[in-house]
Amino acid sequence: MRSVPTRLAWLSFALILAATAGCKAQDTASKDFIKDPALSRRIEVLVRSQFNLPPDYKLMLGARQPSTFPGYDKLQVTLSKGPRTTNTEFLISTDNKTLARLETYNLDKNPAQAIPVGDRPIRGNPDAKVTVINYDDLECPYCARMHEQLFPETLKHYGDKVRFVYKDYPLTEIHPWALRAAVDANCIADQNPKAYWGFVDYLHAHGHEITGEDRNPQKSYEALDKIAREQGKIFSLDPAKLDACLQKQDEAAVRASMKEADALGVEGTPFLFIDGEHINGALPTEQVWLVIDRALRAAGVEPPPPPAPTSAPASITPSPTGK
């Protein structure tokens, strides 16, 4: 897994906006604002450092109010840049030595457990109770490693108990042909989901060939379109419809998927959501299976037994002559 520096630069602000959504305005008449400049400065420095706020964001402390936690008051902090403003609530101890933050989460509306699948191609049992959603980059070598684990090993292990869905998250800043590959894959998926998986399988197995020794993006684009047309022939797709889609290169659906992933906190690839629980990066197979097993049991499905361990080959002691 590799994170993207330009996306991470904005991640802290995106997270704080998400965490403070729905905060209510406070009544500023109950207690005085913090009047000690030294205390105000200590609070500001701590908040800025903890949230990695850009220097041009303004921070203003609100009024202290009684809280339901003994020994603590509530303290509103307002962050702003231009017309954009958001409020978040902290707890400050009555002796002014501790600052804390209490977050609440809506268990009925967890976005990670309601990721829309829509008409995305499905691999596995379409009616399976557990869904593995992978935000994928078709140029990413770590995604290729995860893809190799999922198919066929994980699919074979779980059989019809799990279904797999890929969504697009091309890291365009570091992978020059990933966006083109995602668009081409969607052109194929529009006609035949099986052809989509054939295309994805091929790209994850031959990414280095598409990149080429000279790393020429235009040559990569031509290679991708050629592979897409070859898949179209294999699966008897409408060639005119496929060519029109490949030439149009409509990025709207891919961009929407990227925006959705950003809102979910995706910061690199591969990034899996298994019935809401996420896995960041290409983890070992046994760790991925632990998460899938948890999701299955929660859905009332008994996971398959783990495969029998393979016996290690007996060690051979070399002869004194080395022969």
C-alpha positions as CSV (number, residue, x, y, z in Angstrom):
1,M,0.0,0.0,0.0
2,R,1.2,3.5,-0.8
3,S,-0.5,6.7,0.3
4,V,-0.6,9.7,-2.0
5,P,1.1,12.8,-0.5
6,T,-1.2,15.3,-2.1
7,R,-4.3,13.5,-0.8
8,L,-2.8,13.1,2.7
9,A,-2.1,16.8,2.8
10,W,-5.9,17.4,2.9
11,L,-6.8,14.3,4.9
12,S,-6.6,15.9,8.3
13,F,-9.0,18.6,7.3
14,A,-11.4,16.2,5.7
15,L,-11.3,14.1,8.8
16,I,-12.0,17.0,11.2
17,L,-14.9,18.1,9.0
18,A,-16.4,14.6,9.1
19,A,-15.9,14.3,12.8
20,T,-17.6,17.6,13.6
21,A,-20.6,17.2,11.3
22,G,-23.8,17.7,13.2
23,C,-22.2,19.6,16.2
24,K,-24.7,22.0,17.7
25,A,-24.1,25.7,18.3
26,Q,-23.5,26.4,22.0
27,D,-25.0,29.0,24.3
28,T,-22.1,31.4,24.9
29,A,-23.8,33.2,27.8
30,S,-23.3,30.5,30.4
31,K,-19.6,31.1,31.2
32,D,-16.9,33.5,30.3
33,F,-14.6,32.9,27.4
34,I,-11.1,31.8,28.3
35,K,-9.4,35.0,29.3
36,D,-5.9,33.7,30.1
37,P,-3.8,34.3,26.9
38,A,-1.2,31.7,27.9
39,L,-3.9,29.1,28.4
40,S,-5.6,30.0,25.1
41,R,-2.2,29.7,23.3
42,R,-1.5,26.3,24.8
43,I,-4.9,25.1,23.6
44,E,-4.4,26.5,20.1
45,V,-1.0,25.0,19.7
46,L,-2.2,21.6,20.9
47,V,-5.2,21.5,18.6
48,R,-3.3,22.7,15.6
49,S,-0.6,20.1,16.1
50,Q,-3.0,17.2,16.8
51,F,-5.1,17.9,13.6
52,N,-2.2,19.0,11.5
53,L,-4.0,22.2,10.5
54,P,-2.6,24.3,7.6
55,P,-1.2,27.6,8.8
56,D,-3.9,29.7,6.9
57,Y,-6.8,28.1,8.9
58,K,-8.1,30.3,11.7
59,L,-8.9,28.9,15.1
60,M,-11.1,30.6,17.7
61,L,-12.0,29.4,21.2
62,G,-15.6,29.6,22.3
63,A,-17.2,29.7,25.7
64,R,-16.8,27.2,28.5
65,Q,-20.0,25.5,29.5
66,P,-20.8,22.9,32.2
67,S,-20.6,19.3,31.0
68,T,-22.0,16.0,32.2
69,F,-18.5,14.8,33.0
70,P,-17.4,15.7,36.6
71,G,-14.3,17.9,36.6
72,Y,-14.7,19.0,33.0
73,D,-16.3,21.9,31.1
74,K,-17.3,21.9,27.4
75,L,-15.2,24.1,25.1
76,Q,-16.2,24.9,21.6
77,V,-13.4,25.4,19.0
78,T,-14.2,27.0,15.7
79,L,-12.0,26.4,12.6
80,S,-12.4,28.6,9.5
81,K,-10.9,29.5,6.2
82,G,-12.7,32.1,4.2
83,P,-16.4,31.4,4.2
84,R,-15.9,27.7,5.4
85,T,-16.5,27.3,9.1
86,T,-16.9,24.2,11.3
87,N,-17.3,23.8,15.0
88,T,-16.1,21.0,17.2
89,E,-16.4,20.4,20.9
90,F,-13.7,19.6,23.4
91,L,-13.6,18.9,27.1
92,I,-11.3,21.0,29.3
93,S,-10.6,20.1,32.9
94,T,-11.7,22.6,35.5
95,D,-8.0,22.9,36.6
96,N,-7.1,23.8,33.0
97,K,-4.5,21.0,32.8
98,T,-6.3,18.5,30.5
99,L,-8.0,18.8,27.1
100,A,-10.0,15.9,25.8
101,R,-12.3,15.2,22.9
102,L,-15.4,13.1,23.0
103,E,-16.8,11.9,19.7
104,T,-20.2,10.3,19.1
105,Y,-21.0,7.9,16.2
106,N,-24.3,7.0,14.7
107,L,-24.6,3.3,14.7
108,D,-27.6,3.4,12.4
109,K,-25.8,5.3,9.7
110,N,-22.2,4.0,9.3
111,P,-21.2,4.9,5.7
112,A,-18.7,2.0,5.6
113,Q,-21.6,-0.4,6.1
114,A,-23.7,1.2,3.4
115,I,-21.3,1.5,0.4
116,P,-23.4,1.4,-2.7
117,V,-22.6,-1.5,-5.0
118,G,-25.2,-0.6,-7.7
119,D,-24.5,-2.4,-10.9
120,R,-20.8,-3.1,-10.2
121,P,-19.6,-6.5,-11.4
122,I,-19.8,-9.2,-8.7
123,R,-17.5,-12.1,-8.3
124,G,-18.7,-15.0,-6.2
125,N,-22.3,-15.6,-5.1
126,P,-24.4,-12.5,-5.8
127,D,-26.7,-13.5,-2.9
128,A,-23.9,-14.0,-0.4
129,K,-24.4,-12.3,3.0
130,V,-20.9,-10.9,3.2
131,T,-19.5,-8.5,0.7
132,V,-15.8,-7.7,0.2
133,I,-15.4,-4.3,-1.4
134,N,-12.0,-3.4,-2.7
135,Y,-11.0,0.2,-3.8
136,D,-8.6,-0.8,-6.5
137,D,-5.9,0.8,-8.6
138,L,-5.2,-1.3,-11.7
139,E,-1.6,0.0,-11.9
140,C,-0.8,-0.5,-8.2
141,P,1.6,-3.4,-7.6
142,Y,0.3,-3.8,-4.0
143,C,-3.2,-4.1,-5.5
144,A,-1.9,-6.8,-7.8
145,R,-0.6,-8.7,-4.8
146,M,-4.0,-8.4,-3.0
147,H,-5.8,-9.4,-6.2
148,E,-3.7,-12.5,-6.4
149,Q,-4.6,-13.4,-2.8
150,L,-8.3,-12.9,-3.4
151,F,-8.5,-14.8,-6.6
152,P,-8.4,-17.7,-6.7
153,E,-7.2,-18.5,-3.1
154,T,-9.8,-16.6,-1.0
155,L,-12.6,-17.2,-3.5
156,K,-11.9,-20.9,-3.5
157,H,-11.7,-21.0,0.3
158,Y,-15.1,-19.3,0.9
159,G,-17.0,-20.6,-2.1
160,D,-20.5,-19.2,-2.2
161,K,-20.4,-17.6,1.2
162,V,-18.8,-14.3,0.1
163,R,-19.1,-12.0,-2.9
164,F,-16.4,-9.6,-4.2
165,V,-16.9,-6.1,-5.7
166,Y,-14.2,-3.7,-7.0
167,K,-14.6,0.0,-7.0
168,D,-12.2,2.6,-8.6
169,Y,-9.6,4.5,-6.8
170,P,-6.8,5.2,-9.3
171,L,-3.9,7.1,-7.6
172,T,-3.5,9.5,-10.5
173,E,-0.6,11.4,-8.9
174,I,1.8,8.4,-9.1
175,H,0.2,6.0,-11.6
176,P,-0.2,7.6,-15.0
177,W,-2.3,5.0,-16.7
178,A,-4.5,3.9,-13.8
179,L,-7.3,6.2,-14.6
180,R,-7.4,5.1,-18.3
181,A,-7.4,1.5,-17.1
182,A,-10.4,2.1,-14.8
183,V,-12.4,3.8,-17.6
184,D,-11.6,1.0,-20.0
185,A,-12.6,-1.6,-17.4
186,N,-16.0,0.2,-16.9
187,C,-16.5,0.2,-20.7
188,I,-16.2,-3.5,-20.6
189,A,-18.3,-3.9,-17.5
190,D,-21.2,-2.1,-19.2
191,Q,-21.6,-5.0,-21.5
192,N,-20.4,-8.1,-19.6
193,P,-19.3,-8.5,-15.9
194,K,-17.3,-11.6,-16.7
195,A,-15.3,-9.7,-19.3
196,Y,-14.6,-7.0,-16.7
197,W,-13.1,-9.6,-14.4
198,G,-11.0,-11.0,-17.3
199,F,-9.7,-7.5,-18.0
200,V,-8.9,-6.9,-14.4
201,D,-7.2,-10.2,-14.0
202,Y,-5.0,-9.6,-17.0
203,L,-4.0,-6.0,-15.9
204,H,-3.0,-7.1,-12.4
205,A,-0.9,-9.9,-13.8
206,H,0.8,-7.9,-16.6
207,G,1.0,-4.3,-15.2
208,H,4.8,-4.1,-15.9
209,E,4.2,-4.9,-19.5
210,I,1.7,-2.1,-19.9
211,T,4.0,0.4,-18.2
212,G,6.8,-0.6,-20.6
213,E,10.5,0.0,-20.3
214,D,10.3,3.6,-21.5
215,R,7.3,4.4,-19.3
216,N,5.5,6.2,-22.1
217,P,1.9,7.0,-21.0
218,Q,0.6,7.2,-24.6
219,K,2.0,3.7,-25.3
220,S,0.3,2.5,-22.1
221,Y,-3.0,4.0,-23.2
222,E,-2.7,2.2,-26.6
223,A,-1.9,-1.1,-24.9
224,L,-4.9,-0.8,-22.6
225,D,-7.3,-0.1,-25.4
226,K,-5.9,-3.0,-27.4
227,I,-6.3,-5.4,-24.4
228,A,-9.8,-4.1,-23.9
229,R,-10.7,-4.9,-27.5
230,E,-9.1,-8.3,-27.2
231,Q,-11.3,-9.0,-24.2
232,G,-14.3,-7.8,-26.2
233,K,-13.6,-10.4,-28.8
234,I,-13.2,-13.2,-26.3
235,F,-16.5,-12.4,-24.6
236,S,-18.3,-11.4,-27.8
237,L,-19.0,-7.8,-26.9
238,D,-20.5,-5.3,-29.3
239,P,-17.3,-3.9,-30.9
240,A,-18.9,-0.6,-32.1
241,K,-20.3,0.1,-28.7
242,L,-17.0,-0.8,-27.0
243,D,-14.9,1.4,-29.4
244,A,-17.2,4.3,-28.9
245,C,-16.8,4.0,-25.1
246,L,-13.0,3.6,-25.3
247,Q,-12.7,6.7,-27.5
248,K,-15.0,8.8,-25.4
249,Q,-13.0,8.1,-22.2
250,D,-15.8,9.4,-19.9
251,E,-14.2,9.7,-16.4
252,A,-17.3,10.7,-14.5
253,A,-18.1,7.3,-12.9
254,V,-14.4,6.8,-11.9
255,R,-14.2,10.3,-10.4
256,A,-17.4,9.7,-8.5
257,S,-15.9,6.5,-7.1
258,M,-12.8,8.4,-6.1
259,K,-14.8,11.0,-4.3
260,E,-16.8,8.4,-2.5
261,A,-13.6,6.7,-1.4
262,D,-12.2,10.0,-0.1
263,A,-15.3,10.5,2.0
264,L,-14.8,7.1,3.5
265,G,-11.3,7.9,4.6
266,V,-9.6,5.8,1.9
267,E,-6.0,7.0,1.7
268,G,-4.2,4.4,-0.5
269,T,-4.7,1.2,-2.3
270,P,-5.6,-1.6,-1.9
271,F,-8.3,-0.6,0.7
272,L,-10.9,-3.3,1.5
273,F,-14.2,-3.0,3.3
274,I,-15.6,-6.3,4.6
275,D,-19.1,-5.6,5.7
276,G,-17.9,-2.2,7.0
277,E,-14.6,-3.3,8.7
278,H,-11.7,-2.0,6.7
279,I,-8.3,-3.4,5.8
280,N,-5.7,-0.9,4.6
281,G,-3.0,-2.4,2.4
282,A,-2.0,-5.8,1.1
283,L,-2.1,-7.8,4.4
284,P,-1.2,-11.5,4.6
285,T,-4.1,-13.8,3.6
286,E,-4.6,-15.2,7.1
287,Q,-5.3,-11.7,8.4
288,V,-7.8,-11.0,5.6
289,W,-9.5,-14.3,6.4
290,L,-9.8,-13.3,10.1
291,V,-11.9,-10.3,9.1
292,I,-14.0,-12.3,6.7
293,D,-14.7,-14.9,9.3
294,R,-15.8,-12.3,11.8
295,A,-18.2,-10.9,9.2
296,L,-19.6,-14.3,8.4
297,R,-20.2,-15.2,12.0
298,A,-22.0,-11.8,12.6
299,A,-24.2,-12.7,9.6
300,G,-25.0,-16.1,11.1
301,V,-22.9,-18.0,8.7
302,E,-20.2,-20.5,9.9
303,P,-16.9,-19.9,8.1
304,P,-15.2,-22.8,6.4
305,P,-12.5,-24.5,8.5
306,P,-9.0,-23.3,8.0
307,P,-6.9,-25.3,5.5
308,A,-4.7,-28.0,6.9
309,P,-1.2,-26.8,7.5
310,T,1.3,-28.1,4.9
311,S,4.2,-30.0,6.4
312,A,7.5,-28.4,5.9
313,P,10.0,-30.5,3.9
314,A,12.6,-32.3,6.0
315,S,15.9,-30.4,6.3
316,I,18.9,-31.8,4.6
317,T,22.3,-31.7,6.2
318,P,25.0,-31.1,3.6
319,S,27.9,-33.5,3.4
320,P,31.3,-32.3,4.6
321,T,32.3,-32.0,1.0
322,G,29.3,-29.9,0.1
323,K,28.2,-32.4,-2.5
